[in-house]
Amino acid sequence: MMYLILLVVFIILSVFNLFYVYNRLGKFYVIKKLTGDSRLKKLLVKLPPVIAMAVWCILKPIHGLIAVVHLLIFWLLAELLGGIVKKITKKESKLYWQGVLALIVTAAYLGSGWYFAHHVYETDYAITTEKSVDDGSLRVLFIADSHVGSTFDGDGFAKHMEKAQETAPDIVFVVGDYVDDGTSKEDLIKSCAALGRMKTKYGVYYVFGNHDRGYYNSREYNADDIIAELEKNGVNVLLDETVLVGESFYVIGRKDRSFKDRLSMEALSRDLDKSKYMIVLDHQPHDFDNQVASGVDLVLCGHTHGGQMWPVGITGELSGENEKTYGLEERGNTTFIVTSGISDWAIPYKTAAIAEYVVVDITTQ
């Protein structure tokens, strides 16, 4: 509901901005010189860019709305700054620098957001535990929210996995939203093959996210086909299942919160040997209290995209949809890590986070 409200607000602001931009364009020196006092000339010069913005919003709603709303916000802030400068200097500037500043800041802000959404970084965490883990240390490679087809296709995903392979992980976790409604079958096959080529000590494990099963039934494959393709490439798919790996640690793979029949943390951890290290894969960061109560050691989540763009992260936490937006947090004896994801969904910008894969080094102290 919170995200629907945000969408409605964005649409209203976008419509307002079209009128606002049309009005403010007449303040630019170049346009003043071109049009003079002619209303027809003003209409012919000012209308095309406004129409272009409107068409962009219609043909590419997400891209257009985001760009238009941010332009409005930065323009209003520039106007506010201009008012402050005028009050202090008691002079009226002949040049409409406020408009120029708004355009430059908007381009820089969204340009950097585009860059961070399309360039993947490595983020490292180091965790210590009193429990015995493997031979004293375990290196985990952890990805989420690849939404294959959004910022990279199947070949692009394979390249990112080749780069991540250089970290020499002992085990790989894919924590939901691996594919999306727009992911082609060809890209699904290529991405699964890339996971199958990962060289690890303990293999690759996967849990579903809210997007993996698809929302609109528009794909040429379903959830069962995803499972089959993953398993064909040696990936372990966990659906509310617990696996003892290497006789020293558990991997608990939860069904996504969107599954109506998913088991509770208490049910999943009830019969486990609590002296062993326990890692939970849970796409959405939403069940922290129950996870702490169950006595698990590490919980890995995605879903939030690190907030993606302000104020999405804040609204997610305020609404209770997410308990954490990004990073590491310790509650009791449980460590939580929420990744910003290796890609994004629908929005081609990341201004509140980076795209990343995560390496977690767990060491017995």
C-alpha positions as CSV (number, residue, x, y, z in Angstrom):
1,M,0.0,0.0,0.0
2,M,2.8,2.4,0.9
3,Y,4.4,1.9,-2.6
4,L,1.1,2.4,-4.3
5,I,0.7,5.7,-2.4
6,L,4.2,6.7,-3.5
7,L,3.3,5.9,-7.1
8,V,0.2,8.1,-7.0
9,V,2.2,11.0,-5.4
10,F,4.8,10.6,-8.2
11,I,2.2,10.9,-10.9
12,I,0.6,14.0,-9.3
13,L,4.0,15.6,-8.9
14,S,4.9,14.8,-12.5
15,V,1.8,16.4,-13.9
16,F,2.5,19.5,-11.7
17,N,6.1,19.6,-12.9
18,L,5.0,19.7,-16.6
19,F,3.2,22.9,-15.9
20,Y,6.0,24.2,-13.7
21,V,8.7,23.6,-16.3
22,Y,6.6,25.2,-19.1
23,N,6.3,28.3,-16.9
24,R,9.9,28.4,-15.9
25,L,11.4,27.9,-19.4
26,G,10.4,31.4,-20.2
27,K,13.0,32.7,-17.7
28,F,16.0,31.4,-19.5
29,Y,17.9,34.1,-21.3
30,V,18.2,32.2,-24.6
31,I,14.5,31.6,-24.7
32,K,13.7,35.2,-23.9
33,K,15.9,36.3,-26.8
34,L,14.3,33.9,-29.2
35,T,10.7,34.6,-28.4
36,G,10.7,38.3,-27.3
37,D,7.1,39.3,-26.5
38,S,5.5,36.9,-29.0
39,R,3.1,34.5,-27.3
40,L,3.1,32.2,-30.4
41,K,6.9,32.0,-30.4
42,K,6.9,31.3,-26.7
43,L,4.4,28.5,-27.2
44,L,6.4,27.0,-30.1
45,V,9.7,27.0,-28.1
46,K,8.4,26.0,-24.7
47,L,5.9,23.4,-25.6
48,P,8.2,20.7,-27.4
49,P,10.3,19.9,-24.3
50,V,7.3,19.6,-22.1
51,I,5.6,17.3,-24.7
52,A,8.8,15.3,-24.9
53,M,8.7,14.8,-21.1
54,A,5.1,13.9,-21.1
55,V,5.6,11.3,-23.9
56,W,8.6,9.9,-21.9
57,C,6.4,9.4,-18.9
58,I,3.8,7.6,-20.9
59,L,6.1,5.3,-22.9
60,K,8.6,4.7,-20.1
61,P,6.5,5.4,-16.9
62,I,9.1,4.4,-14.3
63,H,12.0,6.1,-16.0
64,G,10.0,9.2,-16.9
65,L,8.3,9.7,-13.6
66,I,11.5,9.4,-11.7
67,A,13.4,11.9,-13.9
68,V,10.5,14.4,-13.9
69,V,9.9,14.3,-10.2
70,H,13.6,14.7,-9.4
71,L,13.8,17.6,-11.8
72,L,10.9,19.2,-10.0
73,I,12.4,18.7,-6.5
74,F,15.8,20.0,-7.5
75,W,14.2,23.0,-9.3
76,L,12.2,24.0,-6.3
77,L,15.3,23.7,-4.1
78,A,17.2,25.9,-6.6
79,E,14.4,28.4,-6.5
80,L,14.5,28.4,-2.7
81,L,18.2,29.0,-2.8
82,G,17.7,31.8,-5.3
83,G,15.3,33.4,-3.0
84,I,17.7,33.2,-0.1
85,V,20.6,34.7,-2.2
86,K,18.3,37.5,-3.4
87,K,17.3,38.3,0.2
88,I,20.9,38.4,1.3
89,T,22.4,40.4,-1.6
90,K,19.2,42.4,-2.2
91,K,20.0,42.1,-6.0
92,E,18.1,40.4,-8.8
93,S,20.3,38.2,-11.0
94,K,19.8,38.8,-14.8
95,L,20.8,35.2,-15.5
96,Y,18.3,32.4,-14.5
97,W,21.0,30.4,-12.8
98,Q,18.5,28.5,-10.7
99,G,17.1,26.6,-13.8
100,V,20.6,25.8,-15.0
101,L,21.6,24.5,-11.5
102,A,18.4,22.4,-11.3
103,L,19.2,20.8,-14.7
104,I,22.8,20.1,-13.9
105,V,22.1,18.6,-10.4
106,T,19.3,16.4,-11.8
107,A,21.6,15.1,-14.6
108,A,24.4,14.5,-12.1
109,Y,22.2,12.8,-9.5
110,L,20.4,10.5,-11.9
111,G,23.6,9.9,-13.9
112,S,25.4,8.7,-10.8
113,G,22.4,6.6,-9.9
114,W,22.5,4.9,-13.3
115,Y,26.2,4.2,-12.9
116,F,25.8,2.6,-9.5
117,A,22.9,0.5,-10.7
118,H,24.9,-0.9,-13.6
119,H,28.3,-1.4,-12.0
120,V,28.7,-4.2,-9.5
121,Y,31.0,-4.0,-6.5
122,E,32.3,-6.5,-4.0
123,T,31.3,-5.9,-0.3
124,D,33.1,-7.9,2.4
125,Y,32.1,-8.7,6.0
126,A,34.1,-10.6,8.6
127,I,32.2,-12.5,11.4
128,T,33.6,-14.5,14.3
129,T,31.9,-17.2,16.2
130,E,32.6,-19.5,19.2
131,K,31.2,-22.4,17.3
132,S,33.3,-24.7,15.2
133,V,32.9,-23.8,11.5
134,D,34.4,-26.2,8.9
135,D,38.2,-26.1,9.5
136,G,38.0,-22.9,11.4
137,S,36.9,-20.6,8.6
138,L,34.2,-20.5,6.0
139,R,33.9,-18.1,3.0
140,V,30.4,-17.4,1.8
141,L,29.5,-15.7,-1.5
142,F,26.1,-14.2,-1.2
143,I,24.0,-12.6,-4.0
144,A,20.3,-11.5,-4.2
145,D,18.0,-9.6,-6.5
146,S,19.7,-10.3,-9.9
147,H,16.4,-9.8,-11.6
148,V,18.1,-11.1,-14.7
149,G,17.2,-8.9,-17.7
150,S,17.0,-5.7,-15.8
151,T,20.6,-4.3,-15.8
152,F,22.2,-7.3,-17.4
153,D,21.2,-10.4,-19.3
154,G,22.2,-14.0,-18.9
155,D,25.6,-13.4,-20.4
156,G,26.1,-10.4,-18.1
157,F,25.2,-12.5,-15.1
158,A,27.7,-15.1,-16.2
159,K,30.5,-12.4,-16.3
160,H,29.6,-11.2,-12.8
161,M,29.8,-14.8,-11.5
162,E,33.2,-15.2,-13.2
163,K,34.4,-12.1,-11.3
164,A,32.8,-13.3,-8.0
165,Q,34.5,-16.7,-8.5
166,E,37.9,-15.0,-8.0
167,T,37.0,-14.6,-4.3
168,A,37.3,-18.4,-4.0
169,P,34.1,-19.1,-2.0
170,D,33.5,-22.2,-0.1
171,I,29.8,-22.0,-0.7
172,V,27.4,-19.8,-2.7
173,F,24.0,-18.5,-1.7
174,V,21.4,-17.1,-4.1
175,V,18.8,-15.4,-1.9
176,G,15.8,-14.7,-4.0
177,D,14.6,-12.6,-6.9
178,Y,17.0,-14.4,-9.2
179,V,14.7,-13.8,-12.2
180,D,11.7,-11.6,-12.9
181,D,8.6,-11.4,-15.1
182,G,10.7,-10.0,-17.9
183,T,13.5,-12.6,-17.8
184,S,13.6,-14.6,-21.0
185,K,13.9,-18.4,-20.9
186,E,17.2,-18.0,-22.8
187,D,18.6,-15.8,-20.1
188,L,17.3,-18.1,-17.4
189,I,19.2,-21.0,-19.0
190,K,22.4,-19.0,-19.4
191,S,22.2,-17.8,-15.8
192,C,21.6,-21.2,-14.3
193,A,24.5,-22.5,-16.4
194,A,26.7,-19.8,-14.9
195,L,25.8,-21.0,-11.4
196,G,26.6,-24.5,-12.5
197,R,30.1,-23.4,-13.4
198,M,30.9,-22.0,-9.9
199,K,33.7,-23.9,-8.3
200,T,33.1,-24.3,-4.5
201,K,33.7,-26.7,-1.7
202,Y,30.1,-27.1,-0.7
203,G,28.1,-26.0,-3.8
204,V,25.4,-23.5,-4.6
205,Y,22.1,-23.0,-2.7
206,Y,19.0,-21.1,-3.8
207,V,15.8,-19.8,-2.2
208,F,12.9,-18.1,-3.9
209,G,12.1,-14.4,-3.7
210,N,8.8,-12.7,-4.2
211,H,9.5,-12.1,-8.0
212,D,10.9,-15.4,-9.0
213,R,7.6,-17.2,-9.4
214,G,6.3,-14.3,-11.6
215,Y,3.3,-12.0,-11.0
216,Y,1.7,-11.8,-14.4
217,N,2.0,-15.3,-16.0
218,S,3.6,-13.7,-19.0
219,R,6.7,-15.9,-19.2
220,E,7.2,-19.1,-21.2
221,Y,8.2,-21.0,-18.0
222,N,7.0,-21.3,-14.4
223,A,8.5,-21.9,-10.9
224,D,8.8,-25.6,-11.5
225,D,10.8,-24.9,-14.7
226,I,13.1,-22.6,-12.7
227,I,13.7,-25.4,-10.1
228,A,14.4,-27.9,-12.8
229,E,16.9,-25.7,-14.6
230,L,18.7,-24.9,-11.4
231,E,18.9,-28.5,-10.3
232,K,20.1,-29.5,-13.7
233,N,23.1,-27.3,-13.1
234,G,23.7,-28.7,-9.6
235,V,22.1,-25.9,-7.6
236,N,20.4,-27.0,-4.4
237,V,16.9,-25.4,-4.2
238,L,15.6,-25.1,-0.6
239,L,11.9,-24.7,0.1
240,D,11.6,-24.5,3.9
241,E,14.3,-27.1,4.1
242,T,17.4,-27.5,6.4
243,V,20.6,-29.1,5.2
244,L,23.6,-30.1,7.3
245,V,26.7,-29.1,5.3
246,G,30.1,-30.5,5.9
247,E,29.0,-31.9,9.2
248,S,29.7,-28.5,10.8
249,F,27.0,-26.0,9.8
250,Y,23.4,-25.9,8.8
251,V,21.8,-24.0,5.9
252,I,18.2,-23.2,6.5
253,G,16.5,-22.1,3.2
254,R,13.1,-20.4,3.8
255,K,10.3,-20.0,1.4
256,D,9.7,-16.4,0.7
257,R,7.3,-14.4,2.8
258,S,4.9,-14.3,-0.2
259,F,4.4,-18.1,0.2
260,K,1.2,-18.6,2.3
261,D,2.3,-22.0,3.4
262,R,5.8,-21.3,4.6
263,L,6.9,-22.7,7.9
264,S,7.8,-20.7,11.0
265,M,11.4,-20.3,12.2
266,E,10.5,-22.3,15.3
267,A,9.4,-25.2,13.2
268,L,12.5,-25.1,10.9
269,S,15.0,-24.9,13.7
270,R,13.3,-27.1,16.4
271,D,15.2,-30.3,15.8
272,L,18.6,-28.8,14.9
273,D,21.8,-29.3,16.9
274,K,22.2,-25.8,18.4
275,S,25.9,-26.4,18.9
276,K,26.4,-26.2,15.2
277,Y,26.6,-22.9,13.2
278,M,23.2,-22.1,11.6
279,I,22.8,-19.9,8.5
280,V,19.3,-18.8,7.3
281,L,18.5,-17.7,3.8
282,D,15.4,-15.6,3.8
283,H,14.8,-13.2,1.0
284,Q,12.8,-10.5,2.8
285,P,14.2,-8.9,6.0
286,H,11.1,-9.2,8.0
287,D,11.1,-11.9,10.7
288,F,14.1,-10.9,12.9
289,D,12.6,-11.4,16.3
290,N,11.6,-15.0,15.5
291,Q,14.9,-15.7,14.0
292,V,16.7,-14.4,17.1
293,A,14.4,-16.5,19.3
294,S,15.2,-19.6,17.2
295,G,18.9,-19.3,18.1
296,V,20.3,-19.1,14.5
297,D,23.7,-17.5,14.0
298,L,23.5,-15.7,10.6
299,V,20.6,-14.5,8.5
300,L,21.1,-13.4,4.9
301,C,18.5,-11.3,3.2
302,G,18.0,-9.2,0.1
303,H,14.7,-7.7,-1.3
304,T,15.2,-4.0,-0.3
305,H,17.8,-3.1,-3.0
306,G,19.5,-1.1,-0.3
307,G,16.7,1.4,-0.5
308,Q,17.3,1.9,-4.2
309,M,16.3,5.6,-4.2
310,W,15.4,7.9,-1.3
311,P,12.9,7.7,0.4
312,V,12.1,4.1,-0.5
313,G,14.2,2.6,2.2
314,I,12.7,4.9,4.9
315,T,9.1,4.1,3.8
316,G,9.9,0.4,3.8
317,E,11.0,0.5,7.4
318,L,8.3,2.9,8.6
319,S,5.6,0.8,7.1
320,G,6.9,-2.3,8.7
321,E,7.5,-4.0,5.3
322,N,11.2,-4.3,6.1
323,E,13.0,-4.5,9.4
324,K,16.3,-3.3,7.9
325,T,17.2,-1.8,4.6
326,Y,20.9,-2.5,4.3
327,G,24.1,-3.7,6.0
328,L,25.0,-5.7,9.0
329,E,23.2,-5.7,12.4
330,E,23.5,-7.9,15.5
331,R,20.6,-8.7,17.6
332,G,21.3,-11.0,20.6
333,N,23.5,-13.8,19.3
334,T,22.2,-13.5,15.7
335,T,23.9,-11.5,12.9
336,F,21.8,-10.1,10.1
337,I,23.2,-9.0,6.7
338,V,20.9,-7.3,4.1
339,T,22.4,-6.8,0.7
340,S,21.5,-4.1,-1.8
341,G,21.5,-6.7,-4.5
342,I,23.5,-7.3,-7.6
343,S,21.0,-5.6,-9.8
344,D,17.6,-3.9,-9.5
345,W,13.9,-4.1,-10.5
346,A,12.2,-1.7,-12.9
347,I,14.1,1.4,-11.6
348,P,17.4,1.8,-13.5
349,Y,18.9,4.0,-10.8
350,K,20.5,3.4,-7.4
351,T,21.1,6.6,-5.6
352,A,20.8,5.2,-2.1
353,A,23.0,2.2,-2.6
354,I,25.4,0.3,-4.9
355,A,24.9,-2.9,-6.8
356,E,27.0,-5.6,-5.1
357,Y,27.8,-9.2,-4.4
358,V,28.7,-10.0,-0.8
359,V,31.6,-12.1,0.6
360,V,31.2,-13.1,4.3
361,D,34.2,-14.6,6.1
362,I,33.1,-16.6,9.1
363,T,35.9,-17.5,11.5
364,T,36.0,-19.6,14.7
365,Q,37.6,-17.6,17.4
